[in-house]
Structures are given as structure tokens and as C-alpha cells.
Amino acid sequence: MDFWQVLPVALALVLIIEGLLPFISPQRWRAMLLVVGQMENRAIRGIGLGSMVCGVVLLYLVN
């Protein structure tokens, strides 16, 4: 498959997965946002970095 065919599919899957929690449990999603809003920037960056590393490893394993 071409990159330009895969990119919209990947973005669509991200949007679907990101939308699951607010759709299924808006109260828990709101509570999670309040907790994240109280976290330090360093902790949020660490979570973001961990997520990106997991994504890169998963892509490496799949390909």
C-alpha cells in the first residue's frame, strides 16, 4: 500500500480509539482530564514519550 492510502486509515483509527472513552463514559473522561490538568508538565511529557516509544516499537514489530 502507498503511504497516502495508509495515512488516512491510520488517522481514522486514532480518532476512533480516542473517541471511545468519552463516548462510553463521559464522567470518567472528565475526571481523567481533571487529573491530567493537575499533573506537572514533566509527567505529561513522560507519558507522551512513553506512548510514542510504544508506537514506534509496535510499528517496528508489525513491519
C-alpha positions in Angstrom: 0.0 0.0 0.0 1.0 3.6 -0.7 1.7 6.0 2.2 -1.1 8.3 1.2 -3.5 5.4 1.3 -2.4 4.2 4.8 -2.2 7.7 6.4 -5.9 8.5 6.4 -6.7 5.0 7.6 -4.3 5.4 10.5 -5.7 8.8 11.4 -9.2 7.5 11.3 -8.3 4.6 13.6 -6.6 7.1 16.0 -9.8 9.2 16.1 -12.0 6.2 16.7 -9.8 4.9 19.5 -9.5 8.4 21.1 -13.3 8.8 20.9 -14.1 5.6 22.7 -13.7 6.7 26.3 -15.7 10.0 26.0 -18.4 8.1 24.2 -18.6 5.2 26.6 -18.0 7.0 29.9 -18.0 10.8 29.7 -17.9 11.1 33.5 -14.6 9.1 33.7 -13.2 11.0 30.8 -13.9 14.3 32.5 -12.4 13.1 35.8 -9.3 11.9 33.8 -8.9 15.4 32.3 -9.1 17.0 35.7 -6.3 14.7 37.0 -4.2 15.3 33.9 -4.8 19.1 34.4 -3.2 18.8 37.8 -0.2 16.9 36.7 3.2 18.5 36.2 4.4 19.1 32.6 7.3 16.7 33.1 4.9 13.8 34.0 2.7 14.6 30.9 5.8 14.7 28.7 6.9 11.4 30.1 3.6 9.8 29.3 3.7 11.3 25.8 7.2 10.0 25.3 6.3 6.5 26.5 3.3 6.5 24.2 5.4 7.5 21.2 8.1 4.9 22.0 5.4 2.2 22.3 4.0 3.2 19.0 7.4 3.1 17.3 8.1 -0.3 18.8 4.7 -1.6 17.6 5.3 -0.2 14.1 8.7 -1.9 14.0 7.2 -5.2 15.1 4.4 -5.1 12.6 6.7 -4.2 9.7 
